Amino acid sequence: MTASPAPGTRPSLGITALGTYAPPRVVTNTDFEARMDTSAEWIESRTGIRERRFTEADEYTSDVGVGAVRDLLARDPDALREVDAVICATVSPDALMPSTAALIAMQVGLTGAAAFDLSTACSGFVYGLSVAQGLILAGTARRVLVVGAEALSKIVDQNDRNTAILFGDGGGAAVVGPVPEGYGFQNFVLGADGAGGSSLYLRCAAPRLPGGFEMGEAVGMNGREVFKFAVRVLGDSGNEVLARTGLSSADVDWLIPHQANIRIIEAACERVGMPLSKTVVNLDRYGNTSSATVPLALREALDDGRIRDGQQLLLVAFGGGLSWAAGTLRWWGGAPSLGARAEREAVGV
């Protein structure tokens, strides 16, 4: 463990490695036509989603998380050096105990590291980055592995048109640690409003929420209320974190939003003042993977060269809770896994 930073100093912290995993099984919109009153065209027009990935019957969230960490290690074999804490952001854990974070840590050689799950649903990965920064600044950890992993197909009623068509499975893993001065995290905005819990929920021990709202056995969602909430908080939290950082939308090179619905993303872009052309969108091929959407989108934009060293990024997400999270960071591309795919291959990485 390291000592706390000296008073008046604050090390630059950011993402130092990144990996992702998407299960091989592709589920298209056409696959839903046979068992529910819908069509492939209707799904895509309402959501922007064409396909998503599902885990196999014996594949669970810890497997997805391990897959993301192994991808990270394939890109950078030394990425986990000095990692002494693991956070898994997930709404579909293998179990409430042991934590999915501990199960992932055990399988990737981090036994003994602090490990815990973080439950803010789709905003979980951005929450996790902020918590990881706090652990390091407090001197509790040197580097932190943040995993956003989901097996949502296991907890969604696959005959419910309101939810089944939206969600997919996938994972992302990032190491948070020191980066050169001028790079890395700048500010985070986090929040939650439990009064909106009945709009997006998954029961556990209690059959009902405070106030008496009865929950079903699978994920439940009031799509209309979630849409209104999402557009508002994505815009408001994005604008707030930009103001805290002393930036405007014109200073942002790329917006990486939670991938829930193309209409939500378009409306949020308008509120933040960002064009869709500067927004990373890949939900057409993955659907809503909850805590995994931000790292999956970030990894894709790195691999195709859109995101480059020194660019200004804005991350925004919302989720069950109802929760929200936004963060600003100056991208550091100097580590083996953080440049574009072509750049890495050119130097033999």
N, C-alpha and C positions, 0 to 999 in steps of 0.2 A: 504494500500500500504506500501511497505517496502522502507527503504532508500537505496541508491546506496551503493555497497560494498566499504569499506574503500580502499584508494589507496594502491596498492601492494598486495591486497588480491582478490581472486576469488573463490567463493564457488563452490563446486562440484555439478553439475547439471546433471540429467539424467531422464530416464523414471521411474516413480514411480507407475504406474498402466497401464494396457493394456487390451482392450476388442475388440472384432470383431463381425461382423454380415455378414452373407451371406443369401440372400433370399432363401426360400425353393424351389422355382421352378428351376428344373434342365433342361438345354437344351443341348442335346447331339449332336455330329457331325451328326448323322443319321437324326436329325431333319432338317438339311439344304439340304439334298439330294433331297427332294421333290420339292424344289422351285429354285434350282440353279444348274449349271453344276459343280458338285463336288461330292466327296464321303467321307465317314467317314475316310477311310484309307488315302486318299490324305491329308485331313486336319491335321490328327495326324502326318503324316510323315513330313509335311512341318513346323508345328508349335509346336508340342509336346502337343497340347491341345486335350483332349477327351470330355470334357464337361465344361459348365460354368453356372452361376446362373443369372436368369433374375428377375427383380422386376415385381410385378403384375401391372395391368393397372393403378391402383390408388395409387401406391407406388412410392415415389420419393426420391431424394437424401437426403433431411432432414430426411425422415423416416429411411433410411439406416443408417445415422449418429446417430440418436437417438437409433437405435437398437444396434449399437456398444457401445454407452455410457451405455446403460442398461446392456449389457453383462459385461462391466467393473465394474459397480456397484454391479452386482450379485456376482462377484468375490471379491469385496472389497467395502462394503457399505460406507466407509469413504473416498473413493478415491477423491471426488471432494471438500473436505474441503480445504479452502483457495484458490481455483481456482478463479481468477478474470479476466481472459482473455480467449477467445475461438477463435481458428483459424480453419477454415474449408478449407482444400485443396481439390478443386474439379474443374473439367472441365464441369460438368453437373449440375450446380446449379438450385435450384427450380426457382429462379428469380435473376436478376441482383441486384434488391433491392426489398424487404429487403434481406440482405445477408443470405445465408444458415446457416452460423455460428450463426447468431442471432436467427434464427428459431429453431436451435438445442438447443441453450442456454435456450430459453424460455421454452422448453419442458422437460428439465432435471434439472430445478430449479436454473439456473444461470442467471436469468433476472437481468440486471444491469451490468453484466460483459462486458468488452470490447469485441467486436466480429467483425470479418471480414473474408472475403473469400480470398484465395490465389490461383492464377491461373497460375500454371506452369505445368499443366497436370500431367503426370505420375511421375515426380520428386517432386510433391507437398508435399508429406508427409515428406520427408527428408528436403526439404526447410523449412517446418513448424516447425520441431524440432529445426532447427538452429535459426529461427526467435523467437521461444518461449524462447530459451536460451538467446537471446539478450534482450528480454523484461524483463526477470528476472534480468539479470546483470545490466541493466539500472535502475532498481528500479521501473519500470512501473507496474510490476506484481509480485505476490508472487508465484503462480503456474499457469500454462497454460494448457488448454485442447486443444490438437491437434487432429483434426479429418480428416481422409482421407476417403471420401465417394463419391460414383459414382452410377448413374443410366444410364450407357452408352447405354443400350438397347433403351433408349428414344431418343438418338441423332444420332444413327448409322442407315444407310440405311440397313434394314435387307435383301435386295435383292442384295446387293453389296458384291460379294465374297471376294473382297480385304480387307474389314473391318468387315463384319458381323460375320465371323467365329472367329475373334480374341478376341472380347471384351465381358466382362461380368460385372455384378453389384456386389457391395460389399462395406464393410466399415471397418475401424479400428479407434480406439480412444485411445490416450495415454495421460496421465498426465505427464507434465514435471515439476520437482521440485528438491529440495535438496536431494542429496544422500550422503552416507558416503565418506569421503576422499579416493581418489584412485579409485573410481568408476565413471561411467557416461561418458558424452561426452568429447572427447579429441580435435577433430578438425573437421571442415566442409570445403568442397570445393563446391562452387555454381557457376553456369555460364549459359549463354544463348547466342544464335546467331540468331537474327531475320532474317538474310539473308536466313536461312533455313526454314522459316515459311511456304513456299509453299509446303513443303514436308509432313506436318502434321498440319491440320488446321480445324477450325470450325468457320463459320462466325457469326457475331452478327449485329452490326449497319452498317458496311461497306460491300458493295458487292465485294470489291477487296482489295488486299494488296497493300502497296506502291510499285510502279513499274508496277502496272496494272494487277497482277495475279488475275483472276476471281475465286471466291470461290463458291461452290455449297451450297445447303441448309443443307446437312448432313456432318458428319465427312469425310474429304478427306485425302488421304495418298498416297505418292509415296513410296511404300514398299521397293524398291531397295535402294533409297537414305536414308531412315530411318534406314535400316539395316546397311549400311556402317557407318553412323553417330553413331549409338548406340554402335556398337562394339568398335569404336575408343574412344568415350567419356567415356564409362563405364570403359575401361581399363586405359585411361589416368587419369581420375579423381580419380579412385581407387588408382592408384600408387602415385598420387600427395598427396592425404590425408594421405596415409601411410608414405610418406617421411616427411610430416609436423609433424607427430606424432612421428617420429623416429622409425618406425616399418618397417618390411619387411613382405611379404606374409606368410612367415614361422611362424610369430608371431600370425597370425589370426586363431582363432578357427573356426569361421563360417562367410562365405560370404552370405549376404542376398541381392540379386539383385532384381531389378524390373523384374516382371514376364511378359515379352512380347512375347518371342519366344525362344524355347529351343536352337535353333541354335545361337541366339544372346548370350544367357547365356553361352553356351559352348565356343564360341569365346572370350567372355569377360574374362572368367576364364583363358584362355590361356594367355591373355595379362597381367593379374594381377599376374599370376603364382600360381593360386589356383586350386586344383583338384575339379572336380565335386562332389566328395564324401564329401567335406567340404563346399558344397554350398546348401542352402535351396531352394528347387524347389517344387512348388505345382501348377504351371500353368496348369497341366494336368486336374485338377478338378475345376479350377476357371477361366481360361483364363486370359486375360489382364484386370484387374480391375482398371487400371490407378493409381490414388493416393492411392488406398487401397491395392495394391499388397504387399508392404513391411510390413505393420502391419499384414496382413493375414498370410504371411509366417513366420514372427517373432512369432506370437501367436501359430501357429501350432508346431514350433520347441520347444517352451517352454512347450506346453502341452505333447509332447511325450518325453520330457526329454533330447533332444539333446543340447539345450542351458542351461547352468548352471551358477550359481553364480561365478563371477570372470573371465569368459571367455572373450576373445577379439573378438569383432564383427566389421565387415566392411559392411556398407550399401552403395549401389550404385544404381543410377536410372537415367533415361533419359526421356524426354517427349517433347510435343509440345512446340514451342517457337523459335527455338528448344532449349531445356534446359537440364541441367544436375546437379546432386547433389551427393555428396559422404560424408560419415561421419564415424568416428571411435568412438567407445565407449567400455568401460569396463563394462560388464553387472553386474548390481546389482540385485540379486534375493531375497532380504530380505523383500519385501513387499508382502501382502497377494495374489495379483494376478500375481506375477512374477515368481513363482516357477513352477515346473512340476505339471501336474494334480494329479499324484499319491501322490506327497509330500503334496499338499494342502489337498487332501482327508484324508490323514493319520492324519492330525492335525485338521480335522473337518472344513476346510475352503471351 
